[in-house]
Amino acid sequence: MSKVAIMTDSTAYIPEHIRNEKNIVMIPLNVIFGNESYKEEVELNKNDFYEMVGKGGALPKTSQPSIGELADTLERLSKDYDEAIMITLSSGISGTYQSALSAADMVEGINFHVFDSEISCAPQAFYTYKAVDMAKEGANATEIMEKLNSIKERGISAYFVVDDLNHLHRGGRMNAAQLLVGNLLQIKPVLHFQDKRIVPFEKIRTKKKAIARIHQLMEQSVKPDESFKVSVINAQREEEAKEIAADIQGRYPSADVSVDYFGPVIGTHLGEGSIGITWMKE
């Protein structure tokens, strides 16, 4: 029977205790403030990150893991495993997927598969947990990859409400005129992943209405008695996220609802105060 190692990158934001418990190998992305580079979730946690960003100035840059680091990890895993699968954030917003493919060519003795989640954060974690469960039940890497691809074909829904337009402006995603008008009208952009990238979905006035719009999209997608996974993701708004999660649980008693967070790399794209709601049908 094949032994399969499950890997993901730091943007799945799987807490350390769960990674240890489920034996998930995490490869960190890098966050660069000026000349200082930090490994996300290892050398830089979300609280320190948002504090640093809150001081203003240019937003940090982010970069994928080095091919060497990925190859070293595979080399180490090859001593105990026959196969490995790495679930990466979307190849449309990071070169991590490409780096992993390059590392695959450098290591012998382990059969390495790379899965482009085409998304990030909690949905990326959904895929990772599925892979872990299947590996535990004795599935081989090919079977796991087939299952992950079939979940991807059915689709995972994910919508993000951006709270702070200044952040989009600092990140170069909005010009000064749009910023001024947006702030005056209390515009809260709703973003989603399309063709592997984070793009605008709708512009809605007030955060409350934006969250209500996402509830409406969920209602169109799932039945009240259906069992499915939901995550409410937040950038330093845990209490708000818990309230939204409790509301969703009340509407969908069979749903498996969790509260998760946007860490440094995705927080660089979205900014503090952002809320994401994402769901996946099994």
Long-range contacts (C-beta under 8 A, 24 or more apart in sequence): 1-138, 2-82, 2-83, 2-140, 2-141, 3-80, 3-81, 3-82, 3-83, 4-81, 4-82, 4-83, 4-84, 4-85, 4-131, 4-135, 4-139, 4-140, 4-141, 4-144, 5-77, 5-80, 5-81, 5-83, 5-84, 5-85, 5-110, 5-135, 6-84, 6-85, 6-87, 6-128, 6-131, 6-132, 6-135, 7-73, 7-77, 7-84, 7-85, 7-86, 7-87, 8-86, 8-87, 8-88, 8-124, 8-125, 8-128, 9-65, 9-86, 9-87, 9-88, 9-89, 9-96, 9-124, 10-39, 10-40, 10-41, 10-42, 10-263, 10-265, 11-40, 11-89, 11-94, 11-120, 11-121, 11-124, 11-263, 11-265, 11-266, 12-87, 12-89, 12-120, 12-121, 12-122, 12-124, 12-125, 12-128, 13-41, 13-121, 13-122, 13-125, 13-260, 13-261, 13-262, 13-263, 13-266, 14-125, 14-128, 16-41, 22-129, 22-132, 23-132, 24-128, 24-132, 25-73, 25-77, 25-84, 27-65, 27-69, 27-70, 27-73, 27-86, 27-96, 28-65, 29-62, 29-63, 29-64, 29-65, 29-89, 29-94, 29-96, 29-265, 30-62, 30-63, 30-64, 30-65, 31-60, 31-61, 31-62, 31-264, 31-265, 31-268, 32-60, 32-61, 32-62, 32-63, 33-60, 37-63, 38-264, 40-263, 40-264, 40-265, 41-263, 41-264, 44-264, 45-263, 46-235, 46-236, 46-261, 46-262, 46-263, 46-264, 46-267, 47-236, 49-263, 49-264, 49-267, 50-235, 50-236, 50-267, 50-272, 53-267, 53-268, 53-271, 53-272, 54-272, 58-170, 59-167, 59-170, 59-171, 59-268, 60-264, 60-268, 61-268, 62-94, 62-264, 62-265, 62-268, 63-95, 64-94, 64-95, 64-96, 64-98, 64-99, 65-96, 65-99, 66-99, 67-99, 67-102, 67-103, 67-106, 70-99, 70-100, 70-102, 70-103, 71-103, 71-106, 71-107, 74-103, 74-104, 74-106, 74-107, 74-110, 74-112, 75-107, 77-110, 78-107, 78-108, 78-109, 78-110, 81-110, 82-110, 82-111, 83-110, 83-111, 83-112, 83-113, 83-140, 83-141, 84-110, 84-111, 84-112, 84-113, 84-141, 85-112, 85-113, 85-114, 85-115, 85-131, 85-135, 85-141, 85-144, 85-145, 86-112, 86-113, 86-114, 86-115, 87-115, 87-117, 87-124, 87-127, 87-128, 87-131, 87-148, 88-114, 88-115, 88-116, 88-117, 88-124, 89-117, 89-119, 89-120, 89-124, 89-265, 90-116, 90-117, 90-118, 90-119, 90-120, 90-193, 90-196, 90-197, 91-116, 91-118, 91-196, 92-118, 92-193, 92-195, 92-196, 92-197, 93-120, 93-196, 93-197, 93-198, 93-269, 94-265, 111-141, 113-141, 113-142, 113-144, 113-145, 115-145, 115-148, 115-149, 116-196, 117-152, 118-152, 118-193, 118-196, 119-156, 119-158, 119-193, 120-193, 120-266, 121-158, 121-231, 121-233, 121-260, 121-262, 121-266, 121-276, 121-278, 122-158, 122-231, 122-233, 122-258, 122-260, 122-276, 122-278, 123-156, 123-158, 123-231, 123-278, 123-280, 125-231, 125-260, 126-151, 126-156, 126-229, 126-231, 126-280, 127-151, 127-152, 151-280, 154-281, 156-278, 156-279, 156-280, 157-217, 157-218, 157-221, 157-278, 157-279, 157-280, 158-192, 158-193, 158-276, 158-277, 158-278, 158-279, 159-190, 159-191, 159-192, 159-201, 159-214, 159-217, 159-276, 159-277, 159-278, 160-190, 160-191, 160-192, 160-198, 160-233, 160-270, 160-274, 160-275, 160-276, 161-188, 161-189, 161-190, 161-191, 161-207, 161-210, 161-211, 161-214, 161-274, 161-275, 161-276, 162-188, 162-189, 162-190, 162-191, 162-270, 162-271, 162-273, 162-274, 163-188, 163-207, 163-235, 163-237, 163-271, 163-272, 163-273, 163-274, 163-275, 164-271, 164-272, 164-273, 164-274, 165-189, 166-271, 167-270, 167-271, 167-272, 168-271, 171-268, 171-269, 171-271, 190-214, 191-270, 198-269, 198-270, 207-275, 211-244, 211-275, 211-277, 214-277, 215-247, 215-248, 215-251, 215-277, 218-248, 218-277, 218-279, 221-279, 222-252, 222-255, 222-279, 222-281, 224-251, 224-252, 224-253, 225-252, 225-253, 225-254, 226-252, 226-254, 226-255, 226-281, 227-254, 227-255, 227-256, 227-282, 228-252, 228-254, 228-255, 228-256, 228-279, 228-280, 228-281, 228-282, 229-255, 229-256, 229-258, 229-279, 229-280, 229-282, 230-255, 230-256, 230-257, 230-258, 230-277, 230-278, 230-279, 231-257, 231-258, 231-259, 231-260, 231-276, 231-277, 231-278, 231-279, 232-257, 232-258, 232-259, 232-260, 232-275, 232-276, 232-277, 233-259, 233-260, 233-261, 233-262, 233-275, 233-276, 233-277, 233-278, 234-259, 234-260, 234-261, 234-262, 234-274, 234-275, 234-276, 235-261, 235-262, 235-267, 235-270, 235-271, 235-272, 235-273, 235-274, 235-275, 236-272, 236-273, 237-273, 237-274, 237-275, 240-275, 241-275, 244-275, 244-277, 248-277, 255-279
